[in-house]
Amino acid sequence: MAQLKKSRCTLSGIGMVVAMALCIPFQAEASQPELEVVAEWNHLNWDLGDPAAEKAFNDKQDYKKAMLHGVKVDSKGNMYVSTARWGGAQVPATLSKLVKKGNGWVLQPFPNKNLNDINNPKGLKAVLGFEIDRNDVMWILDQGHIAGAPNKQGDEKLIGWDLKNNREIARYEFTNEQVDFTCSFLNDVAVDNDAGVIYITDSGIMCNPLKGGLLVYNMHTKEAKRVLTVPQWVNDEPGFTFKIHERDVLKAKEGKPNSMKTGADGIALSGDKKTLYWTNLTGNRLLSIPAEKLRDFSLNEAALEKLVRIDTVLPSNTDGMTADRKGNVYMTALTLNGLMKRDVQTGKVTPLVTNNEIAWPDTLGWGPDGWLYFVSNHLNLWVDGDMNFDNPPVSNFRIYRVHLGEQPYTIK
């Protein structure tokens, strides 16, 4: 495990802002890359361009309804984060750009306040997964649900936003045949610019039993298809349970045992773009399928089911995934408190970096020059209502990064 060596920057003049831009180096063992904290918060704060609204958000402690999910970085090094509105409409934005304020970071609604307006019928409702491709186009996956409420047509959608020209260039609204407006939980995306397709996971957690699945969107034809719904490949593994820092995930309630059930979650495209990998969060199998078969809409599900392979059994279940140009696959490791790596040459999966200050490593994102970013968000405490927003022993929300090479590794 990496040993911590911290040199904290001074935090001053931020007022209500608890976000900190720290650049804290963590000295890892020789076998592990150095782990660095880029930003951290005890609770999230937004720059809304409206001091009264910002004060009300803090005074009412609406920040307790907001948690950090994903981080992505564009070609200029700008960081963007998602905050799905699991806690309700009080979360002022579901997609934001990080901007400096004093010595810290605050969240600024992105692309703008209007698109994040909960009352905008064409706006973003609850973004969890998103990705920035090699052309600096941000592909935004809106799962739609506000505090678990059922969706209606237009809530679940995929939007392409051109970061260079600051404009929307694509929009696809999923139908109730492609997603279940009650059960679906659109989770994450993997982008293939060469083939012009986007692969999507649906965790299906809003119903019991789950209704997980995989979807594919074709950028050129602007068509989408739900391509895989076979329960054994896209739902939870029966009987699988796990702990974070020796704590059960989800409290036992009303005599029922703790049980987190989540289907298809992390997703990544191999370096040669020939293989699509994914995992079910409630399980520890790394699954794969030939990507070209998955995007062939003429194939039926029975044919695709026969092509699914269990690549390996992982040492931990995982939430976020990505791959580099060489073909190595990187995954967050929930029970190991860090990241793990599948070596392209041997297929062996080993811990990449671990640290006890990491809790629920969530989503991964590539930055320029070989930096790999990821979020640690104590999701297990938040969902149980046990998060300490005032003086936690470790900051509730952190963005870390590790340096894996001099050249950009992203294969998008």
N, C-alpha and C positions, 0 to 999 in steps of 0.2 A: 504494500500500500504506500502511496506517495506520502512523504513527510511534509508537513506544512511549514513554510517559512514566509511569514507575512511582513510586508512593509506598507502600512496603511497611509494613504494620503489624508491630509487634513480636510475635514468637511466643515464648511462655514458659509454663512450668508445665504442659506437656502430656504429659511423659513419653514414652511410646512413640508417641503420636499425631503423625503427620506431616501430617495434614490441616490446612489453613490457611484461615481466612476473611479474605480480604485486602482486598476492595474496591479493586483496583488499576485506576485509570483509564488507558486507553490513548487517547492523543490521536490521533484519526484526522484525515485530511484533510477539508476542508470537504464533499467529496462523499460521505464515509462517516460513518455514525453512530459515536459513541464506543463503544469496546469495553471492557467491564469484566470482570475476573475476580472471580467470586463465591466460589469455593472451589477449592482445588487440593491434590493429594496426590502424593507420590512412590510410595507404595503405600497401599492402602485399609486402614482400620481400622474394626472394629465395636465398638459398645457392646452386649455380649451379656448384661449383668447378671450376669456370671460372670467375675471377675478371673482365675481359673485357666485358663478356656477362652481368654480373650483373650491371656494370656501364652503359652499353648501355640501359638496361631495365629501369633503373631509369632516365637516361638523356633524353630518348625519352618519358618519362612518360607513358610507356606502362602499368604500374601498374593501370592506370585508366580503363583498359579493364578487370581487374581481380577482382572478388569478392569471398568472403568466403561463402561456402554453408553448408557443413556438417562436423561434428566432431565425431570420434569414438575412443575408447580407448581399448588397448589390456590388457591381464591379468597382464602385468608388469607395466601398467600405461602409456605406450607410447601413444601419441596422434597423430592421422592422420586426415587430412582434405581434402575435395574435393573443387575444383575450376573449375567448368564447363566452357568451353571456349565459353561462350555466347558472349564475346567481340571480339573474333577472335583468330587467330593462334599465336598472340604475347604472349599469356599467356604461360609461359615456361613449366608448368606442370599442369595436371588436377587432379592429386592425389599426396599428399605429406605427409611426416612425419615431425612433428615439432621437431626441434633441437635447443638447447640453443646456443646463440651467445652473449657473454657478459652477460648482465642482461636481455636479451630479447630472443625472439623466431624468427626463420626464417623457411621457408618452404624448405624442401629438397625433390626433386622428388622421388616418391616411386612407385613401388619397385626399379626403377632405371631410369636414364635419357633416355635410349633407349626405354623403354616401354611407356614413355611419349612423345616420339618424334612424332611430328605431321606428319612426312613423313614416319613413320613406318607403313606399311599396316596392321600389326598385333598389333599395339600399341593402347594405350588408347587415344580416341579423346576428349570426354567430359563426365567426371564422375560427377554425381550429388549425387545419392544414393549409399551407400555401407554399409556393416555391418560386424562385427567381431563376429564369433560364439564362442561357449564354447570351441571349440578345437583350438582356435586361428587361424582359417581360415578366411581370409578376402574375402567376396563375393562382387565383384566390378561390378557395373552395369554401362555400358557405353552407354549413350544415343546417342552418335555419332555426332550429329549436331555441326558444327563449325560455330558460328555466324548465326545460323538458316538455313544453307545450307542443301539441301536434302542429305540423306544417300545413301550408296550403300551397297551391301552384305558384311558383316563382320564388319561394323561400329557399329551396335547395338549388344551388346554382354554381356554375363555374364562370369566373370572369378573368379575362386577360387584360392586364393594365400595363401599357407601355411606359416604363419609368423615364425613358429618355425624352419623350414628348408629352408626358403627363396626360395621357388620355386612354380611354377604354377602347380596346381593339377587338374584343371578343366577349360574347356572353352566351351561355347555354343554360336554360332552365330545365331541370330534370322533371320528368313526368312521374305520375304515381305508379306507372308500370315499371319504370327504371329504378325508382326508389319507393319505399313505403313511407308515406308522409307521417305515419305514427311511429314506426319502428326504426327507420334508418338513422344512422349516426355517421354521416360522411366524415372521414377522419384525416386522410393524408393523400398526397399526390406524388407521382414520379413523372418527370417530363422527358420525352424523347423528341428533340427537335429534328433529328435526322429522319425519323419515320413520320413525324408530325402527329404524335399521339400523346395522350396523357392517361396514366393509369391511376386509379382511385380505389382506396379501401373504404368499405362501409362496415363499421363495427356492429351495427344492428342492435345496439344495447337498449333501445327504448321499449323493447318487448321481451317477454320471457315465455318460451325459449327465444334465443336470439335469432335475428334475421340478417346475418352478415353476408357480405358479398364483395365481388370485385367489379368495377366498371371501367370502361375504356371510352375516351373521347377522341374523335378524329378532328384535328385542327383544320384540315383541308375541306372535308365534306360537311363539317359542323354537325356530325351525327354522334350519338352516344349509344352504348349498349351495356346492359348488365350481363356480364359474361360468365360469372361463376357464383353459384349459390349453394353448392353442396355443403351441408352442415359440417362434415368432418374436416373440411379444408378452410372454412371461413368463420367458424364459430368457436366458442370456448372448448377446451379439452375437459371432458367430464372429470370432476373430482380434483381438478388442479387448484391449489391455493398457494399463496405466497405471503411473505412478510417483508416489511421495510424496516430496517434497524430493529429487528426482532419484534416488531409490532404488527399484529394482524391488519390486513387491508380491508377496511369496512368493519365497523363494530357489529357485534351480534345485536339484533334488535327484535323485540317482541318474541323472544324464545327461538328465533331463527339464527343459525350459525352465520358467522361472517362469510360473505361470498361476493367477490367481484367477478362478474362475467362480462368479458369484452372479446369480441371477435376480431376480424381482420383489422389490423392497426398499422404497424410499420410497413413501409414499402420502399423498395430500391431497385434500380436497374443496374445490371452488371456493367463493367467497364466497356465491354464490346457491344453492349446493348442487345445481346442475344437472349439474356435470361432475366426474368422478373422474379424478385424475391419478395416475400412478405411473411409476417408473423401474426398470430393471434395473441393478443396481450395476455389472455388467460390461458397460457400454455407456453411450452418452450421448444417448439419445433420450428426450424427454418424451412419454409416451403418454397418451391420454385416451379416455374413453367416456362417453356419457350415463348419469348415475347411475341415473335411473329405469328404464332398460332393464336395467342390471346387477342391480337388486334385484327385477326381475320374474321370479320363478322359473318362469313358464310358458314363457319363451323358452329355446330350446336353444342350445348353444354355437356352432353354425354361424351362427345369426342374430347372436349377439353379436360373433363374429369380424369380421363385415362392418362393425361400427360402430366398431371401434378406429381411432384416428387418431394419426399422428405429429404432435404439436403443434409441436415444434421440435427441432432438434439443439442440445444444450447445449454451452457452452464447457468444461464439466467433467462427469465422472460424479458421481453424488450418492448419499448414503446416506439422510439424513432430509429430510422435506418437511413443509410446512404452508401454510396460506393465511390471509389476513386477511379482514375483513368486506367490504372494497372489492373483493376478488377477486384481489389480488396473490398470487402463489405464491412462497414462500421455500424455498430448497433449500440443503443443505450442498454445498460445492464441494470435492471431495477433492483435485484437482490444483491448485486455486487457493488452498488453505489458508484457507478462509473460507466465506462465504455468498454466494449469488447470488439475484437477484430477477427474476421474470417479471412485467413490468408489465401490468396488466389492460387498459389502454387500447391499448397498441401491440403487446403480445405479445412484446416484445423482452426478452431475458434479459441482464442485466448483473451484474457483481460488486457486492455490497452492502457487504461488509467483508472485507478480507483481511489476514493477518498471518503472518509466517514462524514465529511461536511456536505457531501452530495446526497440529496434525497429526492428520489423520483426524477432521474434524468429523463427528459421528455423528448424534445425534437432537436434534430441536427441540422446545421446549415453551413455550407461552404462559403468562406470569404476569400478575398484576393490573396495570392501568394501562399497557398497551402495551409491556411488557417481553417480549422474545423471548430465551429461554435456549437454550443448546446445549452439548453435550459435545465436548471434544477429548480423544482417548484413545490416540493413537499405536498404534492397532490393528495397523498393519503391522509394528511392532517386536515387539509381544506375540506375534503368531501365528508369527513366525520364531524366538521364543525369545531375542531380542536386547535385551529391555528392561532398562535399568539402573535398578534399584529403590533405589539408594543415593544417587547424586549426579548425576542426569541434567542436561544443560545447561538443559532446560526441564522443568518438572514433567510427569510422565507423564499425569496425569489432571487435567483442568480443567473447571470449569463457567463458561462465559462468559454474558454477556447484553448485549443492545443495546436501546436505547429507541427505539421506532418511533412513538409517539403518546401523547397524554394519556389517551385512553379505551382500555379493553380491546379489543384487535383480534380476539380469538379468535372464530371463527365456529361453535364447537361447539354 
